[in-house]
Amino acid sequence: PIKIYDLSAGGCFINSMHEQQPDVTMILKLDLPDQPSITVSAQSLYSRVEFGFAVMFVNVNASTQAKLEEAVRAALAATGQ
């Protein structure tokens, strides 16, 4: 399991103690609040040593994109933003 932060419709930050090189493609299974899990392809962008790395979601289909956008809207609403 991984912990993600700063989820957006376009990517997220993954908490990780190992360093990740840029431009690595990976498959992520994300558990979204109040929705079924989704699977996305992601590409690493940059890393922060012993903290984690950022990824950009790539080749996301319309249905998955809509679920991501809804999850982000719900998270913002929950925080009052």
C-alpha positions as CSV (number, residue, x, y, z in Angstrom):
1,P,0.0,0.0,0.0
2,I,1.0,3.6,-0.7
3,K,-0.1,6.8,0.8
4,I,-0.9,9.7,-1.5
5,Y,-1.1,13.4,-0.9
6,D,-2.2,16.4,-2.9
7,L,-4.6,14.3,-5.2
8,S,-5.7,16.3,-8.2
9,A,-7.5,15.2,-11.4
10,G,-4.0,15.3,-13.0
11,G,-1.8,13.5,-10.5
12,C,-0.7,13.2,-6.9
13,F,2.3,13.0,-4.6
14,I,3.3,9.5,-3.3
15,N,4.8,9.2,0.1
16,S,7.8,6.9,-0.3
17,M,11.2,6.4,1.4
18,H,12.9,5.3,-1.8
19,E,14.0,7.6,-4.6
20,Q,12.1,7.4,-7.9
21,Q,13.7,8.5,-11.1
22,P,11.8,10.8,-13.4
23,D,9.9,9.5,-16.4
24,V,9.1,6.1,-15.0
25,T,5.7,4.8,-16.0
26,M,3.7,2.8,-13.4
27,I,0.2,1.5,-12.7
28,L,-1.5,2.7,-9.6
29,K,-4.7,1.4,-7.9
30,L,-6.3,4.2,-6.0
31,D,-9.0,3.8,-3.4
32,L,-11.2,6.9,-3.7
33,P,-13.5,8.0,-1.0
34,D,-17.1,6.9,-1.5
35,Q,-16.3,5.3,-4.9
36,P,-14.9,2.1,-6.2
37,S,-11.1,1.8,-6.6
38,I,-9.7,3.0,-9.9
39,T,-6.6,2.0,-11.8
40,V,-4.5,4.6,-13.6
41,S,-1.2,4.8,-15.5
42,A,1.1,7.4,-14.0
43,Q,4.5,8.9,-14.9
44,S,6.9,10.0,-12.2
45,L,7.9,13.7,-12.4
46,Y,10.3,14.5,-9.6
47,S,11.2,13.2,-6.2
48,R,12.1,14.6,-2.8
49,V,14.7,12.4,-1.1
50,E,13.3,10.3,1.7
51,F,9.9,11.9,1.4
52,G,8.3,10.8,-1.9
53,F,7.7,11.6,-5.5
54,A,5.1,13.3,-7.7
55,V,3.3,11.6,-10.6
56,M,1.2,12.8,-13.4
57,F,-1.7,10.5,-14.5
58,V,-1.4,9.6,-18.2
59,N,-3.9,8.1,-20.8
60,V,-6.8,8.4,-18.4
61,N,-10.2,7.4,-20.0
62,A,-13.2,9.7,-19.6
63,S,-15.0,7.5,-17.0
64,T,-11.9,7.4,-14.7
65,Q,-11.2,11.1,-15.2
66,A,-14.8,11.9,-14.1
67,K,-14.3,9.7,-10.9
68,L,-11.0,11.5,-10.2
69,E,-12.6,15.0,-10.6
70,E,-15.6,14.0,-8.4
71,A,-13.2,12.7,-5.7
72,V,-11.2,16.0,-5.8
73,R,-14.5,18.0,-5.6
74,A,-15.7,16.0,-2.6
75,A,-12.4,16.4,-0.8
76,L,-12.4,20.1,-1.3
77,A,-16.0,20.4,-0.1
78,A,-15.1,18.4,3.0
79,T,-12.4,20.9,3.9
80,G,-14.6,23.9,3.2
81,Q,-12.7,25.0,0.1
